Amino acid sequence: MSKELAQTISRTELKFPSRYNVVFNNDDLTPMDFVIQLLIEVFNKSLDQATAITISIHNEGKGVAGTYNHELAEQKQGEAQLLTRHNGYPLKITLEKM
């Protein structure tokens, strides 16, 4: 009987959901103060974290606002994009799969 049981056992491999970076892309029209405010309000960053990310966006052309599962990343992207457009800025916010 134990031999039959051993034959029916199979391995299940667990895979964690993919993670996505919410990426802010640099432009010449969106003020740094606005980007910092977005990072604080939408992505729950501290002032120091938001300032560091904003400087990275400015210097490197893009920066990661946060890393989330797909649904939450889309939600954060949409919320930030809505606030950006509502305020008349062209900031491009994209998702990058990790």
Backbone bond lengths (Angstrom), bond angles and torsions (degrees), N, CA, C in turn:
res aa  C-N    CA-C-N  psi(-1)  N-CA   C-N-CA  omega(-1)  CA-C   N-CA-C  phi
1 M - - - 1.445 - - 1.525 111.37 -
2 S 1.311 119.07 -38.14 1.457 120.86 179.61 1.525 110.84 -67.48
3 K 1.338 116.82 -28.17 1.462 119.76 177.46 1.543 110.39 -67.03
4 E 1.351 117.06 -40.63 1.466 120.60 176.61 1.525 110.51 -63.54
5 L 1.306 116.85 -41.41 1.450 121.46 -179.76 1.524 110.20 -62.61
6 A 1.304 117.64 -41.80 1.460 121.89 -179.12 1.528 110.95 -64.03
7 Q 1.306 117.78 -30.87 1.457 120.87 -179.31 1.527 112.10 -76.45
8 T 1.314 117.70 -23.54 1.466 119.83 -177.59 1.534 113.13 -91.00
9 I 1.302 117.11 -9.49 1.463 120.11 179.09 1.522 108.81 -78.34
10 S 1.304 115.57 129.85 1.462 119.57 176.40 1.531 108.22 -127.14
11 R 1.305 114.97 158.51 1.464 119.90 -179.71 1.526 109.59 -91.46
12 T 1.309 114.73 136.77 1.449 121.18 175.24 1.518 107.42 -113.92
13 E 1.306 114.92 123.54 1.454 118.80 -179.72 1.530 108.62 -95.72
14 L 1.319 115.82 123.97 1.457 120.59 178.82 1.518 109.70 -86.29
15 K 1.305 115.51 136.04 1.456 120.66 178.40 1.521 108.24 -126.11
16 F 1.310 115.89 125.96 1.456 120.11 179.10 1.524 109.45 -75.45
17 P 1.322 117.11 149.95 1.473 119.64 179.13 1.530 110.55 -61.33
18 S 1.313 114.90 150.15 1.459 119.96 178.36 1.520 110.05 -63.75
19 R 1.306 115.62 150.41 1.452 122.19 177.83 1.528 108.56 -109.84
20 Y 1.319 115.45 150.11 1.463 121.18 -177.63 1.520 110.66 -130.45
21 N 1.328 115.32 137.55 1.457 121.11 172.53 1.518 108.77 -87.94
22 V 1.331 116.38 135.13 1.458 121.52 170.31 1.530 104.52 -92.47
23 V 1.330 115.65 117.54 1.460 121.49 -171.10 1.522 110.95 -113.05
24 F 1.328 115.48 129.14 1.461 122.38 173.17 1.519 107.19 -94.94
25 N 1.330 116.34 130.37 1.464 121.61 179.44 1.526 109.34 -104.82
26 N 1.303 116.31 135.18 1.466 121.77 -175.64 1.531 111.90 -66.25
27 D 1.308 115.00 144.04 1.465 121.60 169.92 1.526 106.99 -144.04
28 D 1.313 116.29 169.67 1.465 120.35 -176.16 1.523 113.25 -93.06
29 L 1.330 118.42 0.25 1.459 120.94 -174.21 1.529 114.70 -109.96
30 T 1.315 118.09 -26.31 1.462 120.87 -178.16 1.528 109.51 -82.99
31 P 1.335 117.27 120.82 1.470 119.98 -178.15 1.531 112.12 -65.72
32 M 1.320 115.16 145.58 1.466 120.63 179.52 1.531 111.10 -61.57
33 D 1.323 117.44 -36.24 1.471 120.60 179.00 1.527 111.38 -61.55
34 F 1.337 116.47 -37.08 1.459 120.51 178.76 1.534 110.39 -67.52
35 V 1.326 116.94 -42.03 1.473 121.59 179.11 1.528 109.63 -62.43
36 I 1.319 116.78 -43.80 1.465 120.91 178.37 1.525 109.94 -60.27
37 Q 1.320 116.76 -44.48 1.471 121.13 179.27 1.540 111.14 -61.30
38 L 1.335 116.97 -42.42 1.476 120.79 177.52 1.527 111.12 -60.56
39 L 1.317 115.92 -44.84 1.465 120.34 -178.39 1.528 111.35 -63.87
40 I 1.315 116.72 -35.27 1.460 120.78 179.02 1.530 110.39 -73.29
41 E 1.328 116.99 -48.73 1.459 120.98 -172.99 1.526 114.31 -77.37
42 V 1.326 117.90 -41.07 1.469 120.76 -175.49 1.526 111.80 -92.74
43 F 1.336 116.63 -36.83 1.462 120.06 -173.37 1.524 113.58 -106.63
44 N 1.342 115.78 6.51 1.470 122.23 175.15 1.524 113.97 55.49
45 K 1.313 116.10 38.62 1.466 120.91 177.49 1.528 109.13 -88.21
46 S 1.323 115.81 152.35 1.462 120.11 172.66 1.527 107.76 -75.21
47 L 1.309 116.92 167.38 1.462 120.52 178.69 1.526 110.54 -59.37
48 D 1.325 117.31 -42.30 1.471 120.50 179.54 1.524 111.90 -64.66
49 Q 1.336 116.70 -43.60 1.470 120.49 178.25 1.521 110.53 -63.15
50 A 1.330 116.50 -46.13 1.463 121.41 -178.34 1.524 110.95 -62.49
51 T 1.313 116.89 -40.45 1.461 121.12 178.88 1.526 110.45 -64.99
52 A 1.322 117.73 -43.64 1.473 121.72 179.55 1.528 111.14 -63.40
53 I 1.322 117.34 -42.69 1.469 121.03 178.96 1.522 109.90 -64.55
54 T 1.331 117.02 -42.87 1.463 121.67 -179.53 1.526 111.29 -62.70
55 I 1.306 117.47 -41.24 1.469 120.92 177.12 1.522 110.04 -64.77
56 S 1.334 116.76 -39.37 1.464 121.05 176.38 1.527 110.82 -61.86
57 I 1.331 116.93 -43.05 1.471 121.24 178.19 1.523 109.48 -59.95
58 H 1.322 116.07 -45.19 1.465 121.31 -178.72 1.529 111.72 -64.80
59 N 1.320 117.17 -44.05 1.470 121.43 -175.29 1.519 114.32 -80.61
60 E 1.331 116.93 -35.26 1.467 120.62 -173.48 1.526 113.67 -106.47
61 G 1.328 117.30 -4.69 1.458 120.49 178.40 1.508 114.38 92.08
62 K 1.339 117.06 -16.60 1.463 120.66 175.73 1.520 108.56 -164.29
63 G 1.330 114.68 162.60 1.455 120.15 179.48 1.516 110.44 -155.75
64 V 1.323 115.52 152.88 1.468 121.52 -177.27 1.523 109.66 -89.25
65 A 1.333 115.21 119.23 1.464 121.33 178.26 1.521 110.70 -79.54
66 G 1.338 116.97 -30.93 1.455 121.28 -179.81 1.509 110.91 179.35
67 T 1.328 115.86 164.78 1.463 122.87 179.83 1.522 108.31 -125.76
68 Y 1.336 115.35 126.54 1.462 120.79 -172.92 1.526 110.52 -145.49
69 N 1.357 115.76 171.11 1.461 118.44 169.66 1.532 106.89 -68.42
70 H 1.312 117.45 167.86 1.471 121.27 -170.86 1.524 113.18 -58.66
71 E 1.322 117.20 -46.19 1.465 120.23 -176.37 1.528 111.73 -63.33
72 L 1.315 116.31 -45.04 1.465 120.02 -179.49 1.527 110.86 -69.41
73 A 1.330 116.86 -37.52 1.467 120.57 177.45 1.530 110.31 -61.08
74 E 1.334 116.87 -44.04 1.467 120.62 177.49 1.521 111.61 -63.18
75 Q 1.321 116.63 -40.17 1.463 120.79 179.38 1.527 110.67 -63.50
76 K 1.329 117.20 -47.21 1.471 121.49 179.47 1.528 110.50 -64.04
77 Q 1.321 116.61 -41.97 1.464 120.92 178.64 1.532 110.00 -60.19
78 G 1.332 116.66 -47.54 1.460 121.17 -178.74 1.516 112.53 -63.42
79 E 1.318 116.80 -42.78 1.463 120.94 179.59 1.531 110.86 -63.90
80 A 1.334 116.46 -45.18 1.466 120.66 179.67 1.526 110.82 -66.14
81 Q 1.333 116.71 -40.50 1.463 120.66 -179.76 1.536 110.83 -65.45
82 L 1.321 117.14 -39.23 1.462 121.67 177.99 1.533 110.97 -61.87
83 L 1.321 116.75 -46.87 1.461 120.62 178.25 1.527 111.57 -63.81
84 T 1.323 115.69 -37.84 1.465 120.64 179.75 1.529 110.44 -63.71
85 R 1.319 116.70 -48.61 1.471 120.84 -178.74 1.530 111.15 -68.38
86 H 1.327 116.21 -38.66 1.464 120.76 179.05 1.534 110.80 -59.54
87 N 1.331 115.92 -32.42 1.460 120.79 179.94 1.527 112.89 -92.45
88 G 1.339 116.57 3.09 1.463 121.04 173.79 1.512 116.03 80.27
89 Y 1.330 117.45 23.94 1.464 120.41 -179.81 1.528 110.97 -107.02
90 P 1.344 116.78 149.74 1.464 120.59 -177.58 1.537 114.69 -93.04
91 L 1.328 118.86 16.51 1.464 121.37 -175.73 1.525 110.89 -52.05
92 K 1.316 116.11 126.47 1.465 121.91 179.61 1.530 108.27 -94.02
93 I 1.331 115.78 126.96 1.466 121.71 -179.16 1.518 107.39 -122.54
94 T 1.328 116.46 121.50 1.453 121.46 -175.76 1.522 110.84 -123.56
95 L 1.334 115.48 167.34 1.470 121.91 173.69 1.524 108.37 -111.66
96 E 1.328 115.45 138.58 1.459 121.12 175.39 1.527 108.45 -127.56
97 K 1.322 115.79 123.09 1.464 120.83 178.43 1.517 108.71 -69.55
98 M 1.315 115.49 135.23 1.471 120.23 179.17 1.514 110.92 -82.22
